[in-house]
Amino acid sequence: MNNYQPVIGLEIHVELSTVSKMFCSCPADWFGKEPNTLTCPVCLGLPGALPVANRQAIEWVVKLGLAMRCGINMVSKFDRKHYFYPDLPKGFQISQYDVPFCHGGSYDLLDNKLEKLKTINIKRIHMEEDTGKLIHKNGKSYVDFNRCGVPLVEIVTEPDFENSTQVKQFLEELHTLVLYLNISDANMEEGSMRLEPNISIRKVQGSTLHVPSKKNITLNAVHGMWSDLPNYKVEVKNINSFKFAVQAIDYEIERQIEILKRGDIPPQETRGFDPNIHRTVSQRTKEEAHDYRYFPEPDIPPITLENSYVEGVKADLPELPQQKLRRYIKTYKLRYQDATILISDSKLFNFFEQVSGHLITGHKTEELKDENMYSMVANLIINKKISIDQPIDSFVAEAVKKLKPVETDEEELVRAIDWVINENANAVLNYKQGNINSIMFLVGQVMQKMKGKADAQLVRSKLEEALS
Amino acid sequence: MQYYKIMNSNSLKVILEKLEKREITSVEITKQYLDEIKKKDSQINAFITVNDKALNEAKLADDKRQRGDKGVLLGVPIALKDVYSTRGLKTTAGSRVLENYIPPYDATAVKKLKQAGAVILGKTNLDAWAHGSSGENSDFGVTHNPYDLKSTPGGSSSGSAAAVASGMAPVAAGTDTGGSIRLPASFCNVVGLKPTYGRVSRYGIIAMGSSFDSIGHITQDVFSSALVLSVTGEIDPNDGTTGKVAVTQYHKLLGKPINGVKLGIIKEFMKEGLDSEIKKNFGKACKTLEDLGCEIVEISLPHVDYATSTYYILVPAEVSSNLGRMDGVRFGNSRDHFSAEAKRRVMIGTYTLSSGYYDAYYNKALKVRRLIINDFNNAFKSVDAIIAPTSPTPPFKLGEKLNEPLSMYLSDIYVCPMNLAGVPALSVPMEPAHNLPCGIQFVGRQFDENTIFNIAHAYEQARGDINLKLKI
């Protein structure tokens, strides 16, 4: 039964690491600080206080939008989103409703040959403010407003994901992207990156199609499949790791298919992920959904961005992770796996690039000759064969020593091979009978005889020659 | 008992001259106003809080002057409508919800007044949250009109107007969201300025309708009004809606001749509903202005009849949002302390912003607002300023409209269109009608307060004294 297809979209919140908060000048670096020490009339929502938008935060959301190939709204605005909760002092959150800073972007998931696997469409990226934090202790509840007003970016994708593997790849790459742009520490544990997948299931074949809504269904003549979206969706909250995102999605897919198989429709609801039981639990159904009563924030005039400003932000974008990945594979001939590991850790790739630069400028490339040299250097770094916690110079010296081809005394090698063949009749026989593995034993013996002063590849080919 | 007054004028021109010449001290003046409050306020109820540190502040101002300091308002006592956040001084917004709220910070306007050397006399009464046109919605008792204790002083800046009118303060700051400075100024025979939206910072003023609130003041005369605006006017980094137009020394630009100035009378205002005596007096005021060389023409604001309806969609929407923070969690009392008018506006606003109704109400009202703005812009293509009666009626009796919210809302038909358009307007007393105060308002282009100050100042000089007696 392969006729159930998951439809998954993501909402991702990323806390920006600006110096000050979104709408006041309080420090935004709230994590681990004494409660309610980073507050002022604005972020406490005291009567009369007014918000003023943080320019840096707006620049950074534009930066993120451009990196995700979004269109930028040259005139944008903030809106008030109303709901009552003790950690929301104004009774509304300043967010963006119908004119976000960024809209209509896309992101390509690539396979290990750098071929496009899937394009994820980005619906919008907007700016909002974080809320305070509730702390429940000894049967009492406390509110800490330090986090209140910290700039928050929300990235909303189209429901283009088909499984948790794609979601995981996207999230990991987005995490890296955000770090490259230097706009957030994207720390999952501290909550600076939060994930809310929404999941539903559609049937894709057969005349017994069971899709809840009669309207909006269109049969796609080209693909011969129903291409509408299901008219329910389940949002999952409380996910603070990529692993949990995968677990929650996999659990939901299974749960919803079961309901559909019974002939029912899963209810539209918000569910929370419980990491202890690896399951989602119902939190709120559609009937309890909020009416946020959005309207334009009258305290902040609409924001007009100049073309030259957006072009400037674009020009200042750093090399993005996928660009770096391509360059490493094309220019340095790195293996996909190694390149992937390198590009997702700034400490590793910065070191790698310095070493590579050093190899070229110091003409070490001539000395090393091997076309896989960069690949081998990457390997040394990734597998920690040489410590990267040392100056580039000494790392390079050590690497050159390790990677330099060994000068082999060929006359001595011939003598050593003769000697080993004579001494190891059994192994020789095994090899001749077809046990290929025996060659490695013999190579080892020769290397030992040569006291390691021989090139292993050369030893092997000479041995094979002698035994043929 | 004969009470000796050191000052017989509330004009800042006179007060500052005497202070500068060291004929009087700030302590002496402040004491006089505090004594007036003690003597009269039991009958007027203009103050919610009297600042018990006022005399200390006055002493400091005198010391500063002694040292040679020169603040524009150094030593001048001033009252503040109780929506101005004052650090360490209770700020109630006229509501029991905030009856114990002491702000930890000063509003920008308060900061600027203090920097200029003003002495805070106290906080004046108002319709709770500035919701009202009569002062009767205050949770701290109604304010009485000093010219007829049985009449309302107008609202919502009821206490500010009554305080200046009865000599309990030379200046009282207010807010004008839909006429809340001009209507009470007109009812109390004083000068009321609603500056351009964004001329004076709203930071620290308890918000009513955020896209309407104009931060102004009530004074004895036009000169004082212009002087105070040159202090409070500000391009405030804490208020992103303040305009990027430089503040000028408004009071120094008064006295220019106004011959050749073109004034517009709003056709739509001159019909039924306007009290005949007010209409007659307005005609006399026009004559005075013509005698000064002004040319008066009729203009039309085709959409102005929709102003009140538009106002009562947009403002309650913003009110419902702004009052959301009054939840009693961090400060103030719980929500059951809200009284009827605030609840009414919160409900109307919540309704019009609800999904499914937004387009029919809020969004449509925004479009009408745009049309009204265009009406004013078009009018200002052919005239330098617009003149109109401030109120269609003289002050009404306390209780008269209390149970008729709609009729109460209609008291503001001549004043609220200017808030929709964000233009400045200044109400100045004209000849009394029915032996009660009434005002004429001068309306200008955005950020062109200079023009209306100058015209109003010329009118004030030509008009002469107004023959009305205080009833206290």
HADDOCK unambig.tbl for C-alpha pairs under 7 A between the chains (distance, minus, plus):
assign (segid A and resid 45 and name CA) (segid B and resid 325 and name CA) 6.89 0.50 0.50
assign (segid A and resid 47 and name CA) (segid B and resid 204 and name CA) 6.90 0.50 0.50
assign (segid A and resid 47 and name CA) (segid B and resid 206 and name CA) 5.12 0.50 0.50
assign (segid A and resid 48 and name CA) (segid B and resid 203 and name CA) 5.79 0.50 0.50
assign (segid A and resid 48 and name CA) (segid B and resid 204 and name CA) 3.92 0.50 0.50
assign (segid A and resid 48 and name CA) (segid B and resid 205 and name CA) 4.48 0.50 0.50
assign (segid A and resid 48 and name CA) (segid B and resid 206 and name CA) 4.02 0.50 0.50
assign (segid A and resid 48 and name CA) (segid B and resid 207 and name CA) 5.61 0.50 0.50
assign (segid A and resid 49 and name CA) (segid B and resid 203 and name CA) 5.57 0.50 0.50
assign (segid A and resid 49 and name CA) (segid B and resid 204 and name CA) 5.20 0.50 0.50
assign (segid A and resid 50 and name CA) (segid B and resid 203 and name CA) 5.82 0.50 0.50
assign (segid A and resid 50 and name CA) (segid B and resid 238 and name CA) 6.77 0.50 0.50
assign (segid A and resid 50 and name CA) (segid B and resid 239 and name CA) 6.26 0.50 0.50
assign (segid A and resid 52 and name CA) (segid B and resid 238 and name CA) 6.39 0.50 0.50
assign (segid A and resid 52 and name CA) (segid B and resid 239 and name CA) 6.72 0.50 0.50
assign (segid A and resid 52 and name CA) (segid B and resid 240 and name CA) 5.88 0.50 0.50
assign (segid A and resid 89 and name CA) (segid B and resid 325 and name CA) 5.92 0.50 0.50
assign (segid A and resid 90 and name CA) (segid B and resid 324 and name CA) 6.31 0.50 0.50
assign (segid A and resid 90 and name CA) (segid B and resid 325 and name CA) 4.45 0.50 0.50
assign (segid A and resid 91 and name CA) (segid B and resid 324 and name CA) 4.72 0.50 0.50
assign (segid A and resid 91 and name CA) (segid B and resid 325 and name CA) 5.03 0.50 0.50
assign (segid A and resid 291 and name CA) (segid B and resid 354 and name CA) 6.66 0.50 0.50
assign (segid A and resid 291 and name CA) (segid B and resid 355 and name CA) 6.54 0.50 0.50
assign (segid A and resid 293 and name CA) (segid B and resid 353 and name CA) 5.10 0.50 0.50
assign (segid A and resid 293 and name CA) (segid B and resid 354 and name CA) 5.18 0.50 0.50
assign (segid A and resid 293 and name CA) (segid B and resid 355 and name CA) 6.42 0.50 0.50
assign (segid A and resid 298 and name CA) (segid B and resid 210 and name CA) 5.92 0.50 0.50
assign (segid A and resid 298 and name CA) (segid B and resid 211 and name CA) 5.46 0.50 0.50
assign (segid A and resid 299 and name CA) (segid B and resid 210 and name CA) 6.49 0.50 0.50
assign (segid A and resid 299 and name CA) (segid B and resid 240 and name CA) 6.78 0.50 0.50
assign (segid A and resid 299 and name CA) (segid B and resid 241 and name CA) 6.38 0.50 0.50
assign (segid A and resid 300 and name CA) (segid B and resid 240 and name CA) 5.86 0.50 0.50
assign (segid A and resid 300 and name CA) (segid B and resid 241 and name CA) 6.55 0.50 0.50
assign (segid A and resid 301 and name CA) (segid B and resid 240 and name CA) 6.80 0.50 0.50
assign (segid A and resid 301 and name CA) (segid B and resid 241 and name CA) 6.29 0.50 0.50
